[in-house]
Amino acid sequence: MAKTDEEIVSAFLQELEEEKKTFTGYKKIKSQWADFIKCDWVEHLDKPDFPLKDKVKIVEGLDLKSKVFGTYRSIFQYLRPLIKEVNEKENRPFKILEVAGGLGDLSIGLYGEFAKSKEGLKVQITGSDIVPGYIDLSAKKAAKKKYPVEFKIIDALDISKTETDQFDIVIALHSIHHFPALELFQLIKKSQVIAKYGLFAVDATQNIPNMMFMCFSAMLPTTFFLNGMYIHDAFISARKMHTRPFLRRLGVLAAPNAKVECAKLSIGLNYLRVDPRS
Ligand SMILES: C[S@@+](CC[C@H](N)C(=O)[O-])C[C@H]1O[C@@H](n2cnc3c(N)ncnc32)[C@H](O)[C@@H]1O
């Protein structure tokens, strides 16, 4: 009988635990540190009863950071060759679904980059999140800029409701640390069904300097607005980031026939790419 997702992921996590016992030296210290900082505290952004206006402020802080560090541009640069290829070979727009997109800033920022590029690249972008309030705000923001970006309420963990091959790629920014192993496994697996070119997820690097940087940058709004919610979420999310080896192996487990890549995208950010074209 075929194993369930729960059984597969549970065996994988058990295997990782067994492997850790064989580590020595620097590898052992690194693994012990990773275990020490991991926590299951809940970010304000993940609390259904946390006020929407405060969630919006936290996500706006992330958007500011993404703009300052050119994250939307880096993602555009990464996707550009694939989009060009699909536009030219298949003579149609490239269809992007952003999941867990918060206030839609990546979807809107990406559309802006395409519009600016003057290469005539054709894209169709759908932004989504599980919080309805974000979707209304995202749609208003896109309408103000006259960008034809659509926004929908979509649970990233239930994207299989979407038709097979309806999109070319599923993208996610600053979000996959919200999903523990089983949920992320399912997101990777489902993205291979609904998107012809799979998944491209970007999130912060899990290491001490980046953790310090995330907390330091959250101290600025914390001090300025005298509100601890920024540092609260930065500290917890820094502790929840998945490591590169973990992401790579989970990607292979969820999509054994796919090409899985996990590497640095830009300062402080890694990407996980799972492409069904092996
Ligand atoms: C840290 S925010 C990132 C927002 C945005 N991607 C950005 O970079 O500014 C994480 C987002 O994940 C969303 N989220 C968490 N669980 C989700 C789920 N199951 N489905 C869709 N969105 C989810 C939250 O509502 C939140 O907007």
Ligand as a Chemical Component Dictionary entry (heavy atoms), coordinates in Angstrom:
data_LIG
# 
_chem_comp.id                   LIG 
_chem_comp.type                 NON-POLYMER 
_chem_comp.pdbx_formal_charge   0 
_chem_comp.three_letter_code    LIG 
# 
loop_
_chem_comp_atom.comp_id 
_chem_comp_atom.atom_id 
_chem_comp_atom.alt_atom_id 
_chem_comp_atom.type_symbol 
_chem_comp_atom.charge 
_chem_comp_atom.model_Cartn_x 
_chem_comp_atom.model_Cartn_y 
_chem_comp_atom.model_Cartn_z 
_chem_comp_atom.pdbx_ordinal 
LIG C1  C1  C 0  5.728  36.967 6.364 1  
LIG S1  S1  S 1  4.289  37.192 5.402 2  
LIG C2  C2  C 0  4.951  37.430 3.807 3  
LIG C3  C3  C 0  4.091  38.277 2.951 4  
LIG C4  C4  C 0  4.685  38.623 1.587 5  
LIG N1  N1  N 0  4.974  37.444 0.826 6  
LIG C5  C5  C 0  5.897  39.505 1.728 7  
LIG O1  O1  O 0  7.015  39.056 1.447 8  
LIG O2  O2  O -1 5.727  40.667 2.123 9  
LIG C6  C6  C 0  3.626  35.571 5.342 10 
LIG C7  C7  C 0  2.283  35.495 4.683 11 
LIG O3  O3  O 0  1.877  34.129 4.612 12 
LIG C8  C8  C 0  0.466  34.109 4.704 13 
LIG N2  N2  N 0  0.037  32.739 4.990 14 
LIG C9  C9  C 0  0.306  31.992 6.078 15 
LIG N3  N3  N 0  -0.278 30.784 5.942 16 
LIG C10 C10 C 0  -0.901 30.771 4.739 17 
LIG C11 C11 C 0  -1.649 29.797 4.027 18 
LIG N4  N4  N 0  -1.895 28.590 4.516 19 
LIG N5  N5  N 0  -2.118 30.130 2.799 20 
LIG C12 C12 C 0  -1.886 31.344 2.266 21 
LIG N6  N6  N 0  -1.200 32.312 2.923 22 
LIG C13 C13 C 0  -0.705 32.020 4.130 23 
LIG C14 C14 C 0  0.178  35.115 5.786 24 
LIG O4  O4  O 0  -1.166 35.518 5.768 25 
LIG C15 C15 C 0  1.162  36.216 5.428 26 
LIG O5  O5  O 0  0.593  37.145 4.568 27 
# 
loop_
_chem_comp_bond.comp_id 
_chem_comp_bond.atom_id_1 
_chem_comp_bond.atom_id_2 
_chem_comp_bond.value_order 
_chem_comp_bond.pdbx_ordinal 
LIG C1  S1  SING 1  
LIG S1  C2  SING 2  
LIG S1  C6  SING 3  
LIG C2  C3  SING 4  
LIG C3  C4  SING 5  
LIG C4  N1  SING 6  
LIG C4  C5  SING 7  
LIG C5  O1  DOUB 8  
LIG C5  O2  SING 9  
LIG C6  C7  SING 10 
LIG C7  O3  SING 11 
LIG C7  C15 SING 12 
LIG O3  C8  SING 13 
LIG C8  N2  SING 14 
LIG C8  C14 SING 15 
LIG N2  C9  SING 16 
LIG N2  C13 SING 17 
LIG C9  N3  DOUB 18 
LIG N3  C10 SING 19 
LIG C10 C11 SING 20 
LIG C10 C13 DOUB 21 
LIG C11 N4  SING 22 
LIG C11 N5  DOUB 23 
LIG N5  C12 SING 24 
LIG C12 N6  DOUB 25 
LIG N6  C13 SING 26 
LIG C14 O4  SING 27 
LIG C14 C15 SING 28 
LIG C15 O5  SING 29 
# 
